Amino acid sequence: MNADVPLQFGWARAAELGLGFRRITDDDLAFLARVHASSRVDEFAVAPWPEAQKAAFVHVQFNLQHLHFQKQHPDADWLIVMRGGEDIGRLYIVRWPTQHRIIDITLLPEYRGTGTGEALLRDLMDEAAGVGKAVSIHVEKHNPAMRLCRRLGFTVEEDEGLYNLLRWKAPRTTALKLVRSR
């Protein structure tokens, strides 16, 4: 892990994959926009717009989303996910008193389906379990990440139309074992 973002409960899986994190800066906005755009390719593939219009729309969408996220969650960790010094995605997380809310986790296409997202989610789950908290995330119903979240034990807490609010709760024994071992 990058020294800029201290680890709380080891993040062993991320470390095994050579992943690190750094806090976003204004210099990262172009990269973050590219990550966002990469997650929208499929839904805009069928839009009958010229490519320039699609790109402009997705760019405006990113800017509005970015501003909204930062306004709604000023205390969140806004992180670039790195591998071998290369920026490969984004992870936005806020740690509330009762839960860790993943605001967003998106990887560039070449890193999807490689176990990277699963490693990040499992490490987040371990961190939350260690402090007796749940993990929640909004996932679009048709996003392939929905299968991963369900496989990891996330359940639908709320149907919000296009999105489902998913929640994972640590088994009680996990939190107790961590508390007892201290």
PAZAPA-4460 file (N, C-alpha, C; in steps of 0.05 Angstrom, whole numbers, plus 32768, in hexadecimal, padded with zeros to 4 digits):
% residues 182
    n_x    n_y    n_z   ca_x   ca_y   ca_z    c_x    c_y    c_z   seq   type   mol
   8011   7FE8   8000   8000   8000   8000   8011   8019   8000     1      M     A
   8008   802D   7FF3   8015   8047   7FF3   8015   8053   800E     2      N     A
   802B   805E   8017   802C   806A   8032   8018   8081   8034     3      A     A
   8010   808D   801E   7FFC   80A3   801F   7FE2   809A   802A     4      D     A
   7FDB   8081   8027   7FC1   8076   8031   7FC7   805F   8043     5      V     A
   7FC6   8063   805D   7FCD   804D   8070   7FB9   8037   806F     6      P     A
   7FC2   801F   8073   7FB1   8007   8074   7FA7   8004   8090     7      L     A
   7F8E   7FFA   8092   7F82   7FF6   80AC   7F84   7FD9   80B5     8      Q     A
   7F7C   7FC6   80A5   7F7C   7FAA   80AD   7F8C   7F99   8099     9      F     A
   7FA2   7FA4   808F   7FB4   7F95   807F   7FB0   7F96   8061    10      G     A
   7F97   7F96   8058   7F92   7F96   803B   7FA4   7F82   802D    11      W     A
   7FA5   7F6A   8038   7FB7   7F56   802F   7FB3   7F4E   8012    12      A     A
   7F9A   7F4C   8009   7F94   7F43   7FEE   7F9E   7F58   7FDA    13      R     A
   7F99   7F72   7FE0   7FA2   7F87   7FCF   7FC1   7F87   7FCD    14      A     A
   7FCD   7F83   7FE4   7FEB   7F83   7FE4   7FF5   7F6C   7FD4    15      A     A
   7FE8   7F54   7FD5   7FF1   7F3D   7FC6   7FF0   7F42   7FA8    16      E     A
   7FDD   7F53   7F9F   7FDB   7F5A   7F83   7FEC   7F72   7F7B    17      L     A
   7FFB   7F7C   7F8E   800C   7F93   7F88   7FFD   7FAD   7F86    18      G     A
   7FE5   7FAF   7F93   7FD5   7FC7   7F92   7FDD   7FDB   7FA7    19      L     A
   7FDA   7FF4   7FA0   7FDE   800A   7FB2   7FC9   801F   7FAE    20      G     A
   7FC9   8033   7FBE   7FB6   8048   7FBD   7FC4   8063   7FC0    21      F     A
   7FB8   8077   7FB5   7FC0   8093   7FBB   7FA7   80A4   7FBA    22      R     A
   7FA7   80BA   7FC8   7F90   80CC   7FC8   7F8F   80DB   7FAD    23      R     A
   7F76   80DF   7FA4   7F73   80EE   7F8B   7F7B   810B   7F8F    24      I     A
   7F83   8117   7F78   7F89   8133   7F77   7F7B   813E   7F5E    25      T     A
   7F7B   8158   7F5C   7F6F   8164   7F44   7F7D   815B   7F2A    26      D     A
   7F96   8154   7F2C   7FA4   814A   7F15   7F9A   812E   7F0B    27      D     A
   7F8A   8121   7F1C   7F7F   8107   7F15   7F64   8108   7F07    28      D     A
   7F59   811F   7F03   7F3E   8121   7EF9   7F3B   8114   7EDD    29      L     A
   7F4F   8118   7ECC   7F4E   810C   7EB1   7F4E   80EE   7EB3    30      A     A
   7F5F   80E3   7EC4   7F5F   80C6   7EC8   7F45   80BC   7ED3    31      F     A
   7F3A   80CA   7EE7   7F21   80C1   7EF4   7F0A   80C3   7EDF    32      L     A
   7F0B   80D7   7ECE   7EF6   80D9   7EB9   7EF9   80C1   7EA5    33      A     A
   7F11   80B9   7EA0   7F16   80A2   7E8E   7F0C   8088   7E9B    34      R     A
   7F11   8085   7EB5   7F06   806D   7EC3   7EE8   806D   7EC2    35      V     A
   7EDC   8084   7EC8   7EBE   8086   7EC7   7EB4   807F   7EAB    36      H     A
   7EC0   808B   7E96   7EB7   8086   7E7B   7EB9   8068   7E74    37      A     A
   7ECE   805B   7E7D   7ED2   803F   7E77   7EBB   802E   7E83    38      S     A
   7EAE   8038   7E98   7E98   8029   7EA4   7E7E   802E   7E97    39      S     A
   7E7E   8040   7E83   7E65   8048   7E76   7E64   803F   7E59    40      R     A
   7E79   8032   7E4F   7E7B   802B   7E33   7E63   801A   7E2A    41      V     A
   7E5D   8005   7E39   7E47   7FF3   7E30   7E2C   8001   7E2F    42      D     A
   7E26   8011   7E42   7E0B   801E   7E42   7E09   8033   7E2C    43      E     A
   7E1F   803F   7E24   7E1D   8053   7E0E   7E23   8047   7DF3    44      F     A
   7E2A   802E   7DF2   7E30   8021   7DD8   7E17   8021   7DC6    45      A     A
   7E00   801F   7DD1   7DE7   801E   7DC1   7DDB   8039   7DBC    46      V     A
   7DE5   804E   7DC9   7DDA   8069   7DC6   7DDF   8072   7DA9    47      A     A
   7DCB   807D   7D9C   7DCE   8086   7D80   7DDC   80A1   7D7D    48      P     A
   7DED   80A8   7D8F   7DFB   80C2   7D8E   7E16   80BF   7D81    49      W     A
   7E20   80D5   7D76   7E3C   80D4   7D6C   7E4F   80D0   7D83    50      P     A
   7E66   80C4   7D7E   7E79   80BE   7D93   7E81   80D7   7DA3    51      E     A
   7E84   80EE   7D96   7E8C   8106   7DA4   7E76   810F   7DB8    52      A     A
   7E5D   810B   7DB0   7E47   8112   7DC2   7E46   80FF   7DDA    53      Q     A
   7E4B   80E5   7DD5   7E4C   80D2   7DEB   7E62   80D9   7DFF    54      K     A
   7E7A   80DF   7DF4   7E91   80E6   7E05   7E8B   80FF   7E15    55      A     A
   7E7F   8113   7E09   7E78   812C   7E17   7E64   8127   7E2D    56      A     A
   7E50   8116   7E28   7E3C   8110   7E3C   7E49   8102   7E54    57      F     A
   7E59   80EE   7E4E   7E66   80DE   7E64   7E79   80F0   7E74    58      V     A
   7E86   8103   7E67   7E98   8116   7E75   7E87   8127   7E88    59      H     A
   7E71   8132   7E7F   7E60   8142   7E90   7E55   8131   7EA7    60      V     A
   7E4D   8118   7EA1   7E43   8105   7EB5   7E59   8101   7ECA    61      Q     A
   7E72   80FD   7EC2   7E87   80F9   7ED6   7E8A   8112   7EE7    62      F     A
   7E8B   8129   7EDB   7E8F   8142   7EEB   7E79   8145   7F00    63      N     A
   7E60   8141   7EF8   7E4A   8143   7F0B   7E4C   812E   7F21    64      L     A
   7E52   8115   7F19   7E55   8100   7F2D   7E6B   8106   7F40    65      Q     A
   7E82   810F   7F36   7E99   8115   7F47   7E92   812B   7F5C    66      H     A
   7E85   8140   7F52   7E7D   8156   7F64   7E69   814C   7F79    67      L     A
   7E56   813C   7F70   7E41   8132   7F82   7E4E   8120   7F98    68      H     A
   7E5F   810E   7F8F   7E6C   80FC   7FA3   7E7B   810C   7FB8    69      F     A
   7E8B   811F   7FAF   7E9C   812E   7FC1   7E8B   8140   7FD4    70      Q     A
   7E75   814A   7FCA   7E64   815B   7FDB   7E55   814A   7FEF    71      K     A
   7E4B   8133   7FE7   7E3C   8122   7FF9   7E4D   8113   800D    72      Q     A
   7E66   810E   8007   7E78   80FF   8018   7E93   810C   801C    73      H     A
   7E93   8123   8029   7EAC   8132   802C   7EC2   8124   803C    74      P     A
   7EBA   8111   804D   7ECD   8103   805E   7ED7   80E8   8052    75      D     A
   7ECF   80E3   8039   7ED6   80C9   802D   7EF4   80C8   8025    76      A     A
   7EFE   80B0   8021   7F18   80AC   8015   7F14   80AA   7FF7    77      D     A
   7F21   80BC   7FE8   7F1F   80BD   7FCB   7F3A   80B3   7FC1    78      W     A
   7F3A   809A   7FB8   7F53   808C   7FB2   7F56   8083   7F95    79      L     A
   7F6E   8085   7F8B   7F76   8079   7F72   7F81   805E   7F79    80      I     A
   7F78   8049   7F6B   7F83   802E   7F6E   7F9B   802C   7F5A    81      V     A
   7FB1   8023   7F65   7FC9   8020   7F54   7FD4   8004   7F54    82      M     A
   7FE1   7FFD   7F3F   7FEE   7FE3   7F3E   8009   7FE7   7F30    83      R     A
   801E   7FE1   7F3E   8039   7FE5   7F33   803E   8002   7F2B    84      G     A
   8033   8015   7F39   8037   8031   7F33   8024   803C   7F1E    85      G     A
   8014   802B   7F12   8001   8033   7EFD   7FE5   8037   7F09    86      E     A
   7FD8   804C   7F02   7FBC   8051   7F0B   7FAA   803E   7EFC    87      D     A
   7F99   802F   7F0B   7F88   801B   7EFF   7F6A   801F   7F06    88      I     A
   7F64   8030   7F18   7F48   8033   7F20   7F44   8047   7F36    89      G     A
   7F2B   8047   7F40   7F25   8059   7F56   7F15   804A   7F6C    90      R     A
   7F19   8053   7F84   7F0B   8047   7F9B   7F04   805F   7FAD    91      L     A
   7EEA   8063   7FB0   7EE0   8078   7FC2   7ED1   806A   7FD9    92      Y     A
   7ED9   8070   7FF1   7ECC   8063   8008   7EC9   8077   801F    93      I     A
   7EB2   8075   802D   7EAE   8085   8045   7EA9   8071   805C    94      V     A
   7EB5   8077   8072   7EB2   8065   808A   7EA0   8073   809E    95      R     A
   7E87   806A   809F   7E74   8075   80B1   7E74   8065   80CB    96      W     A
   7E67   806F   80E0   7E68   8061   80FA   7E5D   8044   80F8    97      P     A
   7E4A   803E   80E7   7E3E   8024   80E6   7E46   8013   80CE    98      T     A
   7E53   801F   80BA   7E59   8011   80A2   7E6E   801F   8092    99      Q     A
   7E7A   8010   8080   7E8C   801B   806C   7E7C   801C   8052   100      H     A
   7E78   8034   8047   7E69   8036   802E   7E7D   803A   8017   101      R     A
   7E7C   8028   8004   7E8C   802B   7FEC   7E7C   803D   7FDA   102      I     A
   7E87   8055   7FD5   7E79   8068   7FC4   7E7D   8060   7FA7   103      I     A
   7E95   8057   7FA1   7E9B   804E   7F86   7EB4   803D   7F85   104      D     A
   7EB4   8028   7F75   7ECB   8018   7F70   7ECA   8012   7F52   105      I     A
   7EDD   801C   7F43   7EDD   8017   7F26   7EFA   8013   7F1D   106      T     A
   7EFE   7FFE   7F0E   7F18   7FF8   7F03   7F18   7FFC   7EE5   107      L     A
   7F2E   8002   7ED9   7F30   8003   7EBC   7F2A   7FE7   7EB1   108      L     A
   7F1F   7FE5   7E99   7F15   7FCC   7E8E   7F2A   7FB5   7E8F   109      P     A
   7F43   7FBB   7E8A   7F57   7FA5   7E89   7F5C   7F99   7EA5   110      E     A
   7F52   7FA6   7EBA   7F56   7F9B   7ED5   7F3C   7F8F   7EE0   111      Y     A
   7F27   7F91   7ED1   7F0E   7F84   7EDA   7F0F   7F66   7ED4   112      R     A
   7F03   7F57   7EE6   7F03   7F3A   7EE2   7F1D   7F2C   7EE8   113      G     A
   7F30   7F3A   7EF5   7F4A   7F2F   7EFB   7F4E   7F28   7F18   114      T     A
   7F39   7F2D   7F28   7F3B   7F28   7F45   7F42   7F41   7F55   115      G     A
   7F48   7F56   7F47   7F50   7F6F   7F54   7F39   7F7B   7F64   116      T     A
   7F22   7F7D   7F58   7F0A   7F87   7F66   7F02   7F76   7F7D   117      G     A
   7F04   7F5C   7F7A   7EFE   7F49   7F90   7F11   7F4D   7FA7   118      E     A
   7F2B   7F50   7FA1   7F3E   7F54   7FB6   7F38   7F6E   7FC5   119      A     A
   7F32   7F83   7FB7   7F2B   7F9D   7FC4   7F12   7F9A   7FD6   120      L     A
   7EFE   7F8D   7FCB   7EE5   7F8A   7FDB   7EEA   7F79   7FF4   121      L     A
   7EF9   7F63   7FF0   7EFE   7F51   8007   7F0E   7F60   801D   122      R     A
   7F22   7F70   8014   7F31   7F7F   8028   7F20   7F94   8036   123      D     A
   7F0E   7FA0   8027   7EFC   7FB3   8034   7EE9   7FA5   8048   124      L     A
   7EE0   7F8D   8040   7ECF   7F7D   8052   7EDE   7F76   806B   125      M     A
   7EF8   7F6E   8068   7F08   7F67   8080   7F0B   7F7F   8092   126      D     A
   7F11   7F96   8086   7F14   7FAE   8096   7EFB   7FB5   80A5   127      E     A
   7EE4   7FB3   8098   7ECB   7FB9   80A5   7EC5   7FA5   80BB   128      A     A
   7EC9   7F8C   80B5   7EC4   7F77   80C9   7ED5   7F7B   80E2   129      A     A
   7EED   7F84   80DE   7F00   7F89   80F4   7EF6   7F9E   8107   130      G     A
   7EE5   7FAF   80FE   7EDA   7FC4   8110   7EBB   7FC0   8114   131      V     A
   7EB1   7FA9   810C   7E95   7FA2   8111   7E82   7FB2   8100   132      G     A
   7E89   7FB8   80E8   7E78   7FC8   80D6   7E70   7FB8   80BD   133      K     A
   7E5A   7FC1   80B1   7E51   7FB6   8097   7E5F   7FC5   8081   134      A     A
   7E5C   7FBB   8068   7E66   7FC9   8050   7E4E   7FCC   803E   135      V     A
   7E4A   7FE4   8032   7E34   7FE7   8020   7E3E   7FF5   8006   136      S     A
   7E2F   7FF1   7FF1   7E36   7FFC   7FD7   7E1D   7FFC   7FC5   137      I     A
   7E1A   8010   7FB5   7E05   8011   7FA1   7E11   8005   7F87   138      H     A
   7E02   7FF2   7F7B   7E0C   7FE5   7F62   7DF4   7FE5   7F4E   139      V     A
   7DFB   7FED   7F36   7DE6   7FEC   7F21   7DDE   7FCF   7F1D   140      E     A
   7DC4   7FCA   7F19   7DBA   7FAF   7F18   7DC6   7F9E   7F03   141      K     A
   7DCE   7FAA   7EED   7DD9   7F9A   7ED6   7DF8   7F9C   7ED5   142      H     A
   7E04   7FA7   7EEA   7E22   7FA8   7EEB   7E2D   7F8C   7EF1   143      N     A
   7E40   7F83   7EE2   7E4C   7F69   7EE8   7E57   7F66   7F04   144      P     A
   7E5E   7F7D   7F11   7E67   7F7C   7F2D   7E52   7F72   7F40   145      A     A
   7E39   7F73   7F37   7E23   7F69   7F49   7E28   7F4C   7F4F   146      M     A
   7E30   7F3C   7F3C   7E35   7F20   7F41   7E4B   7F1C   7F55   147      R     A
   7E61   7F2B   7F53   7E77   7F2A   7F66   7E6D   7F31   7F82   148      L     A
   7E5F   7F47   7F85   7E55   7F4F   7F9F   7E43   7F3A   7FAB   149      C     A
   7E31   7F2E   7F9C   7E1F   7F19   7FA6   7E2F   7F01   7FAE   150      R     A
   7E43   7EF9   7F9E   7E54   7EE2   7FA5   7E63   7EE7   7FBF   151      R     A
   7E6A   7F00   7FC5   7E79   7F06   7FDD   7E67   7F09   7FF6   152      L     A
   7E4D   7F06   7FF2   7E3A   7F07   8008   7E2B   7F21   800C   153      G     A
   7E2D   7F34   7FF9   7E1D   7F4C   7FFA   7E00   7F44   7FF4   154      F     A
   7DEE   7F51   8001   7DD1   7F4C   7FFC   7DC4   7F67   7FF5   155      T     A
   7DAE   7F65   7FE7   7D9F   7F7E   7FDF   7D91   7F88   7FF8   156      V     A
   7D97   7FA0   7FFF   7D8A   7FAE   8015   7D73   7FBF   800B   157      E     A
   7D77   7FCC   7FF5   7D62   7FDD   7FE9   7D64   7FDC   7FCB   158      E     A
   7D4C   7FDA   7FBE   7D4A   7FDC   7FA1   7D45   7FF9   7F9C   159      D     A
   7D58   8006   7F8E   7D55   8023   7F88   7D52   8028   7F6B   160      E     A
   7D43   8017   7F5D   7D3F   801B   7F41   7D56   8010   7F30   161      G     A
   7D66   8022   7F26   7D7D   801A   7F16   7D93   800C   7F26   162      L     A
   7D94   8014   7F40   7DA9   8009   7F52   7D9C   7FF8   7F68   163      Y     A
   7DAD   7FE7   7F73   7DA6   7FD9   7F8C   7DBA   7FE3   7FA1   164      N     A
   7DB1   7FE8   7FB9   7DC3   7FED   7FCF   7DC9   7FD2   7FDB   165      L     A
   7DE2   7FCA   7FDA   7DEB   7FB0   7FE4   7DF9   7FB4   7FFF   166      L     A
   7DF6   7FA0   8010   7E03   7FA2   802A   7E0F   7F86   8031   167      R     A
   7E27   7F88   803D   7E34   7F70   8047   7E38   7F74   8065   168      W     A
   7E30   7F60   8074   7E34   7F61   8091   7E48   7F4B   8099   169      K     A
   7E5A   7F53   80AA   7E6E   7F40   80B3   7E61   7F2B   80C5   170      A     A
   7E69   7F12   80C2   7E5F   7EFE   80D5   7E67   7F07   80F1   171      P     A
   7E56   7F03   8104   7E5B   7F0B   8120   7E75   7EFF   812A   172      R     A
   7E7B   7EE7   8123   7E93   7EDA   812D   7EAC   7EE8   8124   173      T     A
   7EAC   7EF3   810B   7EC3   7F01   8101   7ECA   7F19   8112   174      T     A
   7EB6   7F29   8118   7EBB   7F41   8129   7EC4   7F39   8145   175      A     A
   7EB8   7F24   8150   7EBF   7F1B   816A   7EDC   7F11   816B   176      L     A
   7EE4   7F01   8157   7EFF   7EF7   8157   7F13   7F0D   8156   177      K     A
   7F0E   7F22   8145   7F21   7F38   8143   7F23   7F48   815D   178      L     A
   7F0C   7F4B   816A   7F0C   7F5A   8184   7F1B   7F4A   8199   179      V     A
   7F16   7F30   819B   7F22   7F1F   81AF   7F40   7F1D   81AB   180      R     A
   7F4A   7F1E   8192   7F66   7F1A   818D   7F77   7F33   8193   181      S     A
   7F6A   7F49   8199   7F79   7F62   819E   7F86   7F62   81B9   182      R     A
***
